[in-house]
Amino acid sequence: MARPDKMQPETLDWRTIAIHTGNTHMGGAIRTPITMANSYELPEDPTTVNWSGTDTLLYTRNTGVNQRDLQQRLAALEGAEDAVVLASGVAALHAVFFSVLSAGDHVICTDIGYVALRRLLADLLPKKYGIQATFVDTSDPGVVRAAIRPETKLIHTEVIANPTNRVADINALAGIAHEAGTLLSVDSTFTPPGWYWPLRDGADLVVHSLTKYVNGHGDAMGGAVLGHRELIDPIRADVQVDVGGVISPFNAWLITRGLVTMPLRLRQHAESAQAIAEFLASRPEVARVDYPGLPHHPQYDVAQRQFPHGAGGMIAFTLKGDATLQNRFVSELRVVTSAVSLGHDESLIVQVSKDEPHTENFAPIYQRNGLLRFSVGLEHTQDLIDDLAAALDAVAPGIAAD
């Protein structure tokens, strides 16, 4: 028999919430079991059922046990009134735009961000629905303010821009958005609860790719949108139920499991990333390092205010050499894995080609050399530093010859 959740999340520390909130005890199990059913038993009088309703267990596209519990835990962690979880982080981004924007509307968006974000707002939505997008440096509040039009309905940014680690001042952007009568949506994938809470600084909607830090184990995909209930309700009804971007019960269960250890994982990610960023900045082979915890970072002061518990686990850097040399460096690594994605238990590195879309907005050194995006994992910090040092030593003669 299910045990009612008697705890009050608002009275608990986020590290306790990560373990307990949204955990339904069923059949004596102290963890919500995986419920792989796609359908639930109807009441005795099914004529009362709203077939598109999401308040009761009816059909897994509408809601399911594991999805419901994950949403409750995420909302409590983020300090949101409600949350909806979907099949991927990109599905969550699309959900925001699909719900908030209509034909002819205008959106202001970060000019550096996840590649699928650029494709959605620069290509797909403009061509199909006539939505207009202006891409700007969202770390500059003045530039954002100047881009607002009468038809602007949304400002969208990433807290820490993927992959350059540029930091947006969310409180400043929220003030600009609300003064203009627009909404502010924030992709906080690089800064999950524990590192940052954008709603506290005035964001209206927060997006996470749950695939990354929230899950943390590299074995499940999901996305989430969190915020005020009146903004989440249409996303749930339109995007989850009618468009059908629902998360699978198994992925919801895996991500809920990953959440339990997130507080400990985030602490290790941030401690190692800070030490590694400082190490990279000290090496003569490295041309540039961007990490919000380094004093030379362009938005260091904003980062110190927004991220008092750690500046994240992502480092952007490049060596003194061309793309071929960057690849040679990556090939010399033995502990760090060359792969896409981020926020995993294992450290991952990928070279972002200078020919990728939107790289024209990167720092000139990244445009010339390419950018290495390094997701610092949970390995022992010194093992990672030793691995990086050995790879740098291996390519150093090639750098000296350039």
URHU-V601023 format. One line per field, one symbol per residue. phi: phi as a letter, one per 40 degrees, with the letter a starting at -180 (. if undefined). psi: psi as a letter, one per 20 degrees, with the letter a starting at -180 (. if undefined). burial: I if it has 16 or more other C-alpha atoms within 10 Angstrom, else O. A space follows every 50 residues. Layout:
phi=???
psi=???
burial=???
//
This chain:
phi=.ccccccbdccbccccdccbcgcccbggccbdccbcccabcccdbccccc cbcbcbcbacccaadcccccccccccccgbcaabbbcacccccddccccc bbdgcbbcbdcbadccccccccbcccccbgcbbbbbcccbdcccdcccbd ccbabbabdbccbcgcbcccccccccccccgbcbbbcbdcbcdhbabccc chccbbbbccdccccgbgbabaaabbicdcccdccccccccccgccccdc ccccccccddcddcccccdccccccccccccccccccabbadccdccdbd ccccccbcbhcgbbbbaaccicccccccdccccbccccacgagccccbba ccccccdgccccddcccccgbbcbcccbcddccccccccccccccddccc cc
psi=pppqoiqohiiqqhhghhggpjooopkipjqprpnjqiqqpqrhniiipo ijqjhqogphhgqrghgghggggggggikqhrqpqahrhhhgghggghgh qrpirpppqpipaphhgghghifghghhjkpqppprnjinhhggghiprh jpippprpgopojikppqnhgghgggghhikrqoqpokgimrphhqnhhh jiqhppppoihdhggijkjqqrrqpqbqhihhghggggggghhklqqqhg hggghgghhhjgghghggggggggghghghhiphiphqpopijphiphkg gghhghmijqjajppprqrmrahghghgghhiqhgppoqrarjrhqpqqq poqiiqqjiijrqhhhhghrpoooopbjrpghhgghgggghghhighhgh i.
burial=OOOOOOOOIOOOOIIOIIIIIIIIIOOOOOIIIOOOOOOOOOOOOOOOOO OOOIOOIIIIIIIIIIIIIIIIIIIIIIIIOIIIIIIIIIIIIIIIIOII IOOOIIIIIIIIIIOOIIOIIIOOIIOOOOIIIIIIIIIOIOOIIOOIOO OIIIIIIIIIIIIIIIIIIIIOIIIIIOOIOIIIIIIIIIIIIIIIIIIO IIIIIIIIIIIIIIIIIIOIIIIIIIIIOOIIIIIIIIIIIOOOIIIIII IIIIIIIIIIIIIOIIIIIIIIIIOIIOOIIOOOIIIIIIIIIIOOIIII IIIIOIIOOIIIIIIIIIIIIOIOIIOOIIOIIOIIIIOOIIIIIIIIII IIIIOOOOIOOIOOIIIIIIIIIIIIIIIOIOOIIOIIOIIIOOIIOOIO OO
//
